[in-house]
């Protein structure tokens, strides 16, 4: 096991009741890195930067949202975990207010957390983000990617997956309540399996498959056991019958394919395919 390569040169500053700390991590000789980010309630910005490793600026209220960073290298793989200090990893409950028309808001009255994380492109990355409630931007353009996972109980998230995907890769997204704007790369095979509850779904750049295609085109769509709801009209079909599978023509034909499983319980999903 390689030693931790965490380089912490924190600079603290007080802004009223807010604190701020900056940290950096050198990924060292790891050939690939798995990154896990977990926060209870807060704002997250996750972007690419020149160079390697991680640079982070973390702003939080006293007693809430302080980052705890651990980096280990095991064999050829690095594992970086960023969690809230004192969190047990299980309590991510939040208070929600609002409805579908007005939008949902979570309660920041007791504390405020803003994490700004930048990742270098030196190694292939697998990125996982878990949150109770989060608002923010995740833009993976410029990174070498092998996988991505996002799970949040509530969120208002702009997610750009137009990174440099290495071979066939998997993406899992689970948003309980909220809004998700999803940008996908145009130059590779794409398949999206959607489970959507109550809300709106707007997908451009992909074609929805019929149930017969699911059974007869297994090479193109190897997602077995996915149920496609009939679209016969009415309120229940509009709001609860939005499950399905969408692909582009390159899926299964390209040397690089991206398969996505997306779940949105209550809220809005907007998907676009762009260069």
Secondary structure as GFF3:
##gff-version 3
##sequence-region A 1 275
A	DSSP	beta_strand	6	7	.	.	.	ID=ss1
A	DSSP	beta_strand	13	15	.	.	.	ID=ss2
A	DSSP	beta_strand	18	25	.	.	.	ID=ss3
A	DSSP	beta_strand	32	49	.	.	.	ID=ss4
A	DSSP	beta_strand	54	61	.	.	.	ID=ss5
A	DSSP	beta_strand	67	74	.	.	.	ID=ss6
A	DSSP	beta_strand	77	84	.	.	.	ID=ss7
A	DSSP	beta_strand	96	99	.	.	.	ID=ss8
A	DSSP	beta_strand	103	106	.	.	.	ID=ss9
A	DSSP	beta_strand	113	120	.	.	.	ID=ss10
A	DSSP	beta_strand	124	139	.	.	.	ID=ss11
A	DSSP	beta_strand	144	160	.	.	.	ID=ss12
A	DSSP	beta_strand	164	185	.	.	.	ID=ss13
A	DSSP	beta_strand	189	203	.	.	.	ID=ss14
A	DSSP	beta_strand	207	208	.	.	.	ID=ss15
A	DSSP	alpha_helix	211	216	.	.	.	ID=ss16
A	DSSP	alpha_helix	235	240	.	.	.	ID=ss17
A	DSSP	beta_strand	244	247	.	.	.	ID=ss18
A	DSSP	beta_strand	257	274	.	.	.	ID=ss19
###
